[in-house]
Amino acid sequence: MNFESLLIHGGIDGDERTGAVNVPIFQTSTYKQPGFGVNKGYEYSRTGNPTREAVEKLIAELERGYAGYAFASGMAAITAVVSLFKSGDKLLISNNLYGGTFRVLDKVFKNFDISYGIVNTTDLEEVRASIDDKVKAIFIETPTNPLMDITDIQAVSKIAKEKSILTVVDNTFMTPYLQRPIELGADIVVHSATKYLGGHSDLVAGLVVVNNSELSERLHFIQNSTGGVLAPFDSFLLIRGIKTLAVRMDRHNKNADVIARYLNGREEIEKVYYPGLESHSGHDTHKRQASGFGGVISFVLKDSYDYKKFVESLEVVTFGESLGGVESLVCHPASMTHGSIPYEIRQNVGIVDNLIRLSIGIESEEDLIKDIQNALDKSRI
Ligand SMILES: *Cc1c(COP(=O)(O)O)cnc(C)c1O
């Protein structure tokens, strides 16, 4: 089946018993056991639930992995993955990783002696040189949030394999429609399904896909033991969202391309970060490993523009956290998504106060450009 059809018919397609075209919401905590040691494959919904199982099978097929697991949020999914490691282990992370991932490593897992090292994963020599005996995995995002740095997934996975460590890719920004890290050699893919996979800003969810049975068993054990599972209703909403992923992503790609090129030509703008621009340093690498550039654009306003005024003057684009929904959103990384990263680190990596991140939705591109133009005009100091 082609990918677009798999989005709609993959995993568990409908309901065998009734013929319903959608997987029912199995809103149940427990299951009748006809006798001792006898059940129909389900005992308790933390361990397994048919609606959750449907989305787990679906994401595993979409990412071309061995098995998938659904969690109550992207952070619960990432927490489960980090729980595969033990005290004394160290993870290497990209240098402008999602703020929440940095925070859980820095403020939670550090207490359990699981440490992290920040590396520039766009520099393969630096990656190779940073892997010592303690390092057990490398955790990357590509493009990164919010600076859109591109890491060569295939090259990093190859280095990781040579050193017998795992490669984990947060594929939230691309989705399996545009980029499939397991096909490029990664071992584990994580998602904040809150974003493009859900696609409508109406749920919080996380997914993990692993590439082999050993990781699958360990991850299921962690999921069942720690319990941060996705609820049946949210599993249903996520399946519903995934069905339209291809058409939504095509439109996100198209709108973002138009807006990135518009911003790139404006005198109010210092710099535009979008991998679709030929001038972007990761453009060629990204094109090799993904089939589109996604809907997220970051840019820096010149000093003579007030970022607060700009953000507050937007009317079609909504000021708020998150990304990946059908509606366009604007956020201020330095105070919002990346507020938990210390000021000096933020400045060093380029998350300056005049940096704005746009998640371009699927509205009319003409309305979006008019809105941005109007806000630029109003924000001149
Ligand atoms: C939002 C996000 C997360 C966290 O996911 P939640 O669903 O908010 O818990 C992790 N990684 C990336 C890249 C994100 O954008």
The ligand as an SDF file (V2000), in Angstrom:
LIG
                    3D

 15 15  0  0  0  0  0  0  0  0999 V2000
    6.0720   19.5360   21.7420 C   0  0  0  0  0  0  0  0  0  0  0  0
    7.2910   18.7500   21.5560 C   0  0  0  0  0  0  0  0  0  0  0  0
    7.6680   17.7640   22.4760 C   0  0  0  0  0  0  0  0  0  0  0  0
    6.8710   17.4930   23.7390 C   0  0  0  0  0  0  0  0  0  0  0  0
    5.6290   16.9390   23.4690 O   0  0  0  0  0  0  0  0  0  0  0  0
    4.3120   17.1540   24.3720 P   0  0  0  0  0  0  0  0  0  0  0  0
    3.2760   16.4410   23.6000 O   0  0  0  0  0  0  0  0  0  0  0  0
    4.0910   18.6270   24.4870 O   0  0  0  0  0  0  0  0  0  0  0  0
    4.5950   16.5420   25.6960 O   0  0  0  0  0  0  0  0  0  0  0  0
    8.8000   17.0250   22.2040 C   0  0  0  0  0  0  0  0  0  0  0  0
    9.5420   17.2590   21.1010 N   0  0  0  0  0  0  0  0  0  0  0  0
    9.2270   18.2030   20.2170 C   0  0  0  0  0  0  0  0  0  0  0  0
   10.0920   18.4150   19.0220 C   0  0  0  0  0  0  0  0  0  0  0  0
    8.0930   18.9880   20.4010 C   0  0  0  0  0  0  0  0  0  0  0  0
    7.7920   19.9400   19.5150 O   0  0  0  0  0  0  0  0  0  0  0  0
  1  2  1  0
  2  3  1  0
  2 14  2  0
  3  4  1  0
  3 10  2  0
  4  5  1  0
  5  6  1  0
  6  7  2  0
  6  8  1  0
  6  9  1  0
 10 11  1  0
 11 12  2  0
 12 13  1  0
 12 14  1  0
 14 15  1  0
M  END
$$$$
